[in-house]
Structures are given as C-alpha cells and as structure tokens.
Amino acid sequence: MSTESISDRREHIRSISVTALSALLGVGAALGSAALTGDLAPAEAATDIRALMLVVGAILVQFVLFDFTSIYGDDEFGIKHYLFITFMTFSFWFVVWGILLTAEAAV
C-alpha cells in the first residue's frame, strides 16, 4: 500500500468526520432551539435570540473540539475550514428548525 493511498484515506475520513459532526450539531441545535422556544408562537420563536445563541454555541464548540482533538493534525486549520463548519452547522440548524416551526404552526 502506498503512502499516497494512506494519506488519501486519512483525508477522506477526516472530511467525513467534520461533515458529520457539523450536521449532527446543527440538528441538535435545532432540536434545542425548538425545546427553548416551544412555548412561543412560531412567529415569536423565529425572532427569539436564544435560538440563535444556541447555534452560535454549537459552532464555537466545534472549533474547540477540532483544536483539542487535533483532527487536522499538522495541517493548517484555515479560514476555509471555519467557513465550512459555520455554513454546514447553520444550514442544518436553519432547515431543521424551520421545519419544526412550520410543523408546529400547522398543528
């Protein structure tokens, strides 16, 4: 087995790990936002700042986790990585929480 294929496999596992963690924390933040704003009407819940702070916290937790676990190793953890993690987490949070708010309004 060549060194190149080991490196490619490690890179692939790393990208899957980062994407999966971003997706899971985005969905978790959406569920947490729904729990925090469950007693509010959907229009009021959508403007609640606590839900936004929850997703910002989920994003910041990831930065600390990736730094602590050294998942990137010696590679540079640059602006592209920060933007990817932020976008993925926010997107999953936004879509899932939007679905939860819509489902609550329909009931």
C-alpha positions, -999 to 999 in steps of 0.1 A, spaced: 0 0 0 15 33 -10 18 63 12 -4 83 -12 -34 60 -7 -30 61 31 -29 99 30 -60 100 7 -79 76 30 -70 97 61 -81 129 43 -114 112 33 -121 100 69 -113 135 82 -137 152 58 -165 127 67 -159 133 104 -160 171 101 -191 170 79 -209 145 102 -201 164 133 -213 197 118 -245 181 106 -252 164 140 -246 196 160 -267 216 136 -296 192 140 -290 191 178 -290 229 179 -323 229 160 -339 205 184 -326 225 213 -339 257 198 -373 241 194 -372 230 230 -363 265 242 -390 282 222 -416 255 224 -440 277 244 -439 306 219 -459 311 187 -438 302 156 -436 339 146 -423 348 180 -400 318 182 -383 327 149 -372 361 164 -360 346 197 -323 354 203 -318 323 225 -322 300 195 -295 320 176 -272 319 206 -276 281 207 -264 276 171 -235 300 177 -225 280 207 -227 248 186 -204 263 161 -179 275 187 -179 241 204 -168 226 171 -138 249 168 -127 239 203 -132 202 196 -113 202 164 -84 221 181 -85 198 211 -87 165 192 -61 176 166 -82 161 138 -64 183 114 -30 173 127 -2 194 113 -24 207 85 -35 243 87 -69 249 100 -77 280 79 -105 303 70 -119 278 45 -124 253 73 -140 278 96 -164 289 69 -173 253 60 -181 243 96 -201 275 102 -221 271 69 -228 234 75 -239 239 111 -260 269 104 -276 254 73 -287 222 91 -300 243 121 -319 266 98 -336 239 78 -344 216 107 -357 244 129 -377 259 101 -393 225 95 -401 222 133 -415 257 134 -437 250 103 -449 217 117 -458 235 150 -478 262 131 -497 235 111 -509 217 142 
